[in-house]
Amino acid sequence: MGEGTGKSRTIVTIYGQQYTIVGQESPDHVKEVAGLVNDKMKEIKGKNPYLDTGKLAVLAALNIGDELVKLKEKHNNQEKDGE
């Protein structure tokens, strides 16, 4: 996920499923990201109760990806305005 010195294993639960995440980020960071995904899946499920888990996961990824792209665009625009 990012920079660090060594790999760590972190167990998280996302939408009722347990995952072991191996990476260089701190366990707190991994848990925060997993919580974001879990919350987004629950939010979407609340609006679309008949979605299966696979479709729910894809929609959550699309929503989070959309938020990321918008934040990157905003950041890039702010950098341009500061030049």
N, C-alpha and C positions, 0 to 999 in steps of 0.2 A: 504494500500500500504506500509506503513512503520510505524515508531514510531512517537508518538506525544502525546499531552496531551488530546485533545478533537477532536471530529469529526466536520468537516466542510463540507458544501455543495458548490460545484463549478459547474457552468454550462459551458460546452464546446460544441463546434461544431466539429464533425468529419465527413468528407465527406458529408457535407450538412445536417447532422442529429444532432439535439441538444440532449445532454445527461446531466443529473444531477448526478454528481459523489459525493458520500458521503464517506469520509474517514478521516484519521488522518493527511495526508500530507497537506502541505500548498497549497493554491489555485494556486500559481505560479508553484509549482511542478506539480500539476495535469494538468495545462494548457500546460506545457512543454511536458509532456508525451503524451497528446492528440494531440499536434502539431506534434510530432514524428509519431504517428499513421496516422494522416491525410496526412502528407507528403509522407509516405511510400505507402499509398493507391493511392495517385495521381501519384507517380512514376511508380507503377506497372500498373495502368490504362493506362498511356502513352505508355507503351510497349505492352499492351494487351487490346485494346479498346473495345473488345466485351465481357469482363468478367462482370458477374452480381455482384452486391454489396456483396452478401454472399461469393462468391468465392474470390472476391477481398479482403475481410476482412480476410479470412483464409490465403490467400497467404501473406498478410501483416504480420499477426501474425507469420507465419512460418519464414519469412525473419527476423523479429525482434528477434524471438527466436534463430535463427541461429547466429545472431550477438552477442546475449547475451552469448550463449554457447562458442563461439570463444573467447570472452573477458574473460570469467571465466577460460578457459583453459590457455590463455596467462597469466593471473594473477597467477594461480596456478604454472605454469612453472617458472615465475619470482620469486615466493616465494621459490621454490625448489632450484633455482640457487643461492639464497641469503643465504641459510643455510650453 
